Amino acid sequence: MPSNVDVVEALLFASDTPLEAERIREVLELADLEAAQALVRELTERYGAEARSLQIVEVGGGYRMVTRPDMAPWLVRLARARTRVRLSRPALETLAIVAYKQPVSRPEIDAARGVNSEGVLENLLERRLVRIAGRKEAPGRPFLFETTREFLVAFGLRDRGDLPKVDGELVLPDLAPTALATDGADGAEHADPQTEQDPGAGGTDVPAGR
C-alpha cells in the first residue's frame, strides 16, 4: 500500500498544471489543507536529502515537479532538437506592460508602446498568457487585460508579487476620450488607422518562460 507521500509524488508527476493543496486534500480525503501541505513538505525534504534531479516548487498557486537548475545544460541539448514556441520582443514588451499595470486597456498599451498592439494582444490571448478582465469605465468602454495563471506558470512565478522589481515606475500617458474609444460597442477591437501596426508574433524570437 503506497504511503500518502508516494501518492502526492504520483499526483505531481501526472499533473500537467500546478497542483493545489486543496486538490491534494480532496484526492487523499485529508482532514485539512495543513495535512496536504505537510505531505508536500515531506516530499520536498525527501527530494532534497536524496539529491535527485527533480524538485518540488510552488508556482501559480500550486505545486509542480520540475528539474533542478543544475540539470539545465543537458535539457538545453535536448531542447535544441525540438521546435520551441517563442515570444517575439513586441509580445514580451506588451506582456510586461500588462503584468505591471494590470488591469490595463489596449489604448493605454498602445500609448505606452507607440504602436498598435491589437495583433500582439490577440497572440497573447491565444497563448492564454493574458485574458480579458472586463471593460474600462471610459468612453468606448475598451477591454481591460490582465495576466493569467498560465503566465505565472510559464515564467515560474508564485504570484504577481514575484515579478522582478524595476527602477522607477511605468507611467501610462493620459489619453483623450477619442483614444479610449478604439474598442467598438460590439466588443470587437478596431485598430486606429493613424497608429503604426505592430508586427505581432514576428520579430526577434525570445524563449517564453521555462
LINQUIBEL-V600894 format. One record per helix or strand. SS is the DSSP state (helix for helix, strand for strand). FROM is the first residue (numbers start at 0). TO is the last residue. If there is no record, write none. Layout:
# LINQUIBEL-V600894
{{SS/FROM/TO} {SS/FROM/TO}}
This chain:
# LINQUIBEL-V600894
{{helix/3/13} {strand/18/18} {helix/20/27} {helix/32/49} {strand/53/58} {strand/61/66} {helix/68/78} {strand/85/87} {helix/88/100} {strand/103/104} {helix/105/112} {strand/115/115} {helix/117/125} {strand/129/134} {strand/142/146} {helix/148/153} {helix/159/161} {helix/176/179} {strand/182/182} {strand/188/188} {strand/196/196} {strand/204/206}}
